């Protein structure tokens, strides 16, 4: 069952994407796309920086999170970078996914 995964970070007036860009570059998803990811989006909505993804399954999301994403985020936070965990984070099952 496909799932949506959402992370929201309270950004206030800060429109920098330094941390996001650092992680994205090191993930190398352009050359090595994560298995099971259908779509990934990231952008500002008012005072919120939102990451929205659709995954083929929760297992695919968890595998990517545990094997690739979490180690990079821990490295970034250990370096003293500003920021922190998302203010809100959720997953939910999708009734339908349309792929043109």
C-alpha positions as CSV (number, residue, x, y, z in Angstrom):
1,X,0.0,0.0,0.0
2,X,1.4,3.4,-1.0
3,X,1.9,6.0,1.7
4,X,2.4,9.7,2.0
5,X,5.2,11.0,4.2
6,X,5.2,14.6,5.4
7,X,7.7,16.6,7.4
8,X,7.1,20.2,8.4
9,X,9.8,22.5,9.8
10,X,8.9,25.9,11.3
11,X,11.0,28.3,9.3
12,X,9.7,31.7,10.3
13,X,11.3,34.3,8.1
14,X,14.3,32.1,7.4
15,X,14.3,31.1,3.7
16,X,17.7,29.3,3.6
17,X,17.8,25.7,2.6
18,X,21.4,25.0,3.6
19,X,20.7,21.9,5.7
20,X,18.2,20.5,3.2
21,X,20.7,21.1,0.3
22,X,23.6,19.5,2.3
23,X,21.6,16.3,2.9
24,X,20.1,16.2,-0.6
25,X,23.6,16.5,-2.2
26,X,25.0,13.7,0.0
27,X,22.0,11.4,-0.6
28,X,22.8,11.4,-4.3
29,X,19.3,10.7,-5.3
30,X,19.8,11.9,-8.8
31,X,22.4,9.3,-9.5
32,X,21.0,6.6,-7.1
33,X,17.3,7.1,-6.6
34,X,15.8,5.4,-3.5
35,X,14.0,2.2,-4.3
36,X,10.3,2.7,-3.7
37,X,10.1,6.5,-3.8
38,X,7.4,7.6,-6.2
39,X,7.8,11.4,-5.8
40,X,9.7,13.8,-3.5
41,X,8.9,17.5,-3.1
42,X,10.2,20.2,-0.8
43,X,9.3,23.9,-0.5
44,X,8.0,26.7,1.6
45,X,4.4,27.3,2.5
46,X,4.2,30.5,4.4
47,X,6.4,30.0,7.6
48,X,6.7,26.3,7.0
49,X,9.3,24.3,5.0
50,X,7.5,21.1,4.0
51,X,8.8,17.9,2.6
52,X,6.2,15.7,1.0
53,X,6.9,12.3,-0.5
54,X,5.0,9.3,-1.8
55,X,6.4,5.8,-1.3
56,X,5.3,2.5,-2.7
57,X,5.1,1.1,0.8
58,X,5.9,2.0,4.4
59,X,8.7,-0.6,4.4
60,X,10.4,1.2,1.4
61,X,10.2,4.5,3.3
62,X,11.6,2.9,6.5
63,X,14.5,1.2,4.7
64,X,15.5,4.5,3.0
65,X,15.2,6.4,6.3
66,X,17.2,3.9,8.3
67,X,19.9,3.1,5.8
68,X,20.5,6.4,4.0
69,X,18.7,9.4,5.5
70,X,19.2,9.0,9.3
71,X,23.0,8.6,9.2
72,X,23.3,11.8,7.2
73,X,21.0,13.8,9.4
74,X,22.9,12.6,12.5
75,X,26.2,13.7,10.9
76,X,24.7,17.1,10.1
77,X,23.3,17.6,13.6
78,X,26.6,16.4,15.1
79,X,28.4,19.1,13.2
80,X,26.6,21.8,15.1
81,X,24.4,22.9,12.2
82,X,21.4,25.1,13.2
83,X,18.0,23.5,13.1
84,X,16.5,20.4,14.5
85,X,13.9,17.7,14.0
86,X,10.7,18.5,12.2
87,X,8.0,20.3,14.1
88,X,5.4,17.9,12.6
89,X,5.9,14.5,10.9
90,X,3.3,12.0,9.7
91,X,2.6,9.2,7.3
92,X,-0.7,8.0,6.0
93,X,-1.9,5.3,3.6
94,X,-3.1,6.5,0.2
95,X,-6.3,5.4,-1.3
96,X,-5.0,6.1,-4.8
97,X,-1.9,7.2,-6.7
98,X,-2.1,8.3,-10.2
99,X,1.0,8.2,-12.4
100,X,0.6,9.6,-15.9
